[in-house]
Each structure stands twice: as structure tokens, then as C-alpha cells.
């Protein structure tokens, strides 16, 4: 029940909800659906490009540093423990790999 309330509250304060509730300051009219669609597409594209760039820089850094690559592989194998896909609960266990992403962000953003 608390999770549902938390999700409902987050939905009320989401970027999309704020776009639907936004009004033009000069006229007080709501933003047209076409305008909201354009904003959502920009957010999706910007998020995709940022994620792709971060992954690219991180993979480049890992490839250039064999010791880091070996350590990332060891951590992934340990966390996967024979599985072929990660579960959500596995993600926080990938601490070294997270550090490599953070380092790529620090260096290239």
C-alpha cells in the first residue's frame, strides 16, 4: 500500500504531469498536446544520447586498462554466479563497475 501511494505521488510530480498541467503565462491556456509530444521526444533522445555516450566512454576506458577490465569481468562473474542475466537486486553489488561509470562521467562530462 505504501509503495502504491509513493508511486501515485511520484506520478503526480513527474515531468510529464507537470507538462500536462503547465499553462502559458500570457494567456493561461494549457500547452497543446503537440507541444508536449515534442518535449517528450527531446527528453527521450537526450537521455538516449547521454546514456550511449557514457557507455561508449566507459567501454573505451575499460578497454584501454586491462587490469580494470579484468576486475570488472571478475566482479560481473561473481555477481552473476552462473546466471545469464542480472536481477534488479544484483545491480547494487556491482560496485567496481559503478565506479568505472562514475569515473567516465567525471572525465568526460
N, C-alpha and C positions, 0 to 999 in steps of 0.2 A: 504494500500500500504506500509506504514512504517513497519507494522507487518510482511509482507511478506519479505521485504528487510532484516529485523532483523533476521528472520528465515533462509533466504538464507545465510546470513553472518555467523550465528552460525553453519550452516551445513558445511560451508567451513572450519571452525576451530574446528570441532568436533574431538573426539578421533578416530573415525572410519576413517574420512577423512585423518587424519594425518597418520594412519596406511597404507592406500592405497597409499599415496604419499611418504612414507618412502623408503629410498634406503640404501642398505648395504654400509657401509663406505669403505670397502676394494675393492668391485667390482663395486659399483654404480648401481647394479641391484635392481629392486623392490623386495619387500618382497613377497613371494609366498602366494597365497590365503589360502592355508592350514595353514600357519603360522598366518595369520590374524584371521582365524576361531578360532584357539587355544587361541589367545589373547582375542578375544571377549567372548569366553566361560569362561575364567578365570575372566574377569570383571563381567560377569553376576553372576557367582557363588559367587564371593567375595562380590558383592553387596547384594545378597540374604542372605548370611550367616550373614553379618553385620546387615542388617535390622532385621532378625529374632532374633538375639542376643539382639539387642536394645529393640525390642518389649518384649522379654521374661524378661529381667531385669526390664523394666518399669512395666510390669504387676505384677511381684513379689513385687516390691516396693509398688505399689498401694495396693495390697492385704494385705501387712503387716501393712499398715497405714490406718485404717478405716476412719479417718477424711479426708484424701487425696482422698480416694475412693469416699466418699460422695460428696466432692466438684467437682471431675471430672464428676460424674454422673449428678450432678445439672447443670454443665456447658453444658454438651452434650445435656441434655433435653431442656435447654433454647435455645441453638443454633438450634437444630433440630426443635423445636416448632411444634411437632406433625408429622413431616416428618419421613420417614423411612430410607432415605439416605441423605448424605451430598452433597451439591453442592460445586464447587470449591470456590465460594465466601464465603462459611461458614468457611473454614479452618482457615483464619486469626482471626476469632472470638474465636477460641479455645485456648485462651492464657494460661490458667492454665494447660491444658493438655499438651501444648507445653512445659511449664516449667517442667513438670514431666519427659518428654522425655529428656530434656536437663540435668536435674539432674541425670538421669540414665546414660547418656553419661559421665557426669563429674565423677561419682562414679566408673564406670566400664570400661572406655576406657583409 
